């Protein structure tokens, strides 16, 4: 099993785009028992990856609860870097 942050990054190499809720839904089965597996923790990991140039924001919208959802994607260079350092 990969560290949670690695799993979050790898998820973005397998989907066109995702928000924190999408990532949590995809990783829930394996990582729900991790202390850092919170919406805030996932958002923090995503924003760190964006700040480091691995992900980029694609769009945003409001969910049914009127909470902002920000979507990100791994651009070509970011996906290459993630896949180079984090193997399946």
C-alpha positions as CSV (number, residue, x, y, z in Angstrom):
1,X,0.0,0.0,0.0
2,X,1.3,3.4,-1.0
3,X,1.4,6.4,1.4
4,X,-1.8,8.4,1.2
5,X,-0.2,11.4,-0.5
6,X,1.3,9.1,-3.2
7,X,-2.1,7.5,-3.7
8,X,-3.7,10.9,-4.1
9,X,-1.2,11.9,-6.7
10,X,-1.5,8.6,-8.6
11,X,-5.3,9.0,-8.7
12,X,-4.8,12.2,-10.8
13,X,-2.8,10.2,-13.4
14,X,-5.8,7.8,-13.9
15,X,-8.6,10.3,-14.3
16,X,-9.2,13.3,-16.5
17,X,-9.9,15.6,-13.5
18,X,-11.1,15.3,-9.9
19,X,-12.0,17.2,-6.8
20,X,-11.3,16.3,-3.2
21,X,-14.6,14.5,-2.9
22,X,-13.8,12.4,-6.0
23,X,-10.4,11.5,-4.6
24,X,-11.9,10.5,-1.2
25,X,-14.6,8.4,-2.9
26,X,-12.0,6.6,-5.0
27,X,-9.6,5.9,-2.1
28,X,-12.1,5.3,0.7
29,X,-11.8,1.5,0.5
30,X,-8.0,1.4,1.2
31,X,-7.4,4.6,3.1
32,X,-10.4,5.5,5.2
33,X,-8.7,4.3,8.4
34,X,-5.8,6.8,7.9
35,X,-5.8,9.7,10.3
36,X,-5.0,12.2,7.5
37,X,-7.9,10.9,5.3
38,X,-10.1,13.9,5.9
39,X,-11.4,16.4,3.4
40,X,-9.0,19.0,4.7
41,X,-6.1,16.6,4.5
42,X,-6.9,15.7,0.9
43,X,-7.4,19.3,-0.1
44,X,-4.0,20.2,1.5
45,X,-2.3,17.4,-0.4
46,X,-3.9,18.5,-3.7
47,X,-3.0,22.2,-3.1
48,X,0.6,21.2,-2.3
49,X,0.8,19.2,-5.5
50,X,-0.5,22.2,-7.4
51,X,2.0,24.6,-5.7
52,X,4.8,22.1,-6.8
53,X,3.6,22.2,-10.4
54,X,2.3,18.6,-10.5
55,X,-1.4,19.5,-10.8
56,X,-3.4,22.4,-12.2
57,X,-6.9,23.7,-11.5
58,X,-9.4,23.0,-14.3
59,X,-12.7,24.3,-13.0
60,X,-14.9,24.9,-10.0
61,X,-18.5,24.6,-9.0
62,X,-20.9,24.3,-6.0
63,X,-22.0,21.0,-4.7
64,X,-25.6,20.2,-3.4
65,X,-24.6,21.6,0.0
66,X,-23.4,24.9,-1.5
67,X,-19.8,24.1,-0.8
68,X,-17.2,25.0,-3.4
69,X,-15.6,22.1,-5.3
70,X,-12.4,22.8,-7.1
71,X,-11.3,20.4,-9.8
72,X,-7.7,19.6,-10.7
73,X,-5.9,17.5,-13.3
74,X,-2.4,16.2,-13.8
75,X,-1.1,17.9,-17.0
76,X,1.3,15.9,-19.2
77,X,4.5,17.0,-17.4
78,X,3.0,16.5,-14.0
79,X,1.7,13.0,-14.8
80,X,5.1,12.1,-16.2
81,X,6.8,13.2,-13.0
82,X,4.3,11.5,-10.8
83,X,4.5,8.2,-12.7
84,X,8.3,8.4,-12.8
85,X,8.7,8.6,-9.0
86,X,5.6,6.7,-7.9
87,X,5.3,3.3,-9.5
88,X,2.0,1.2,-9.6
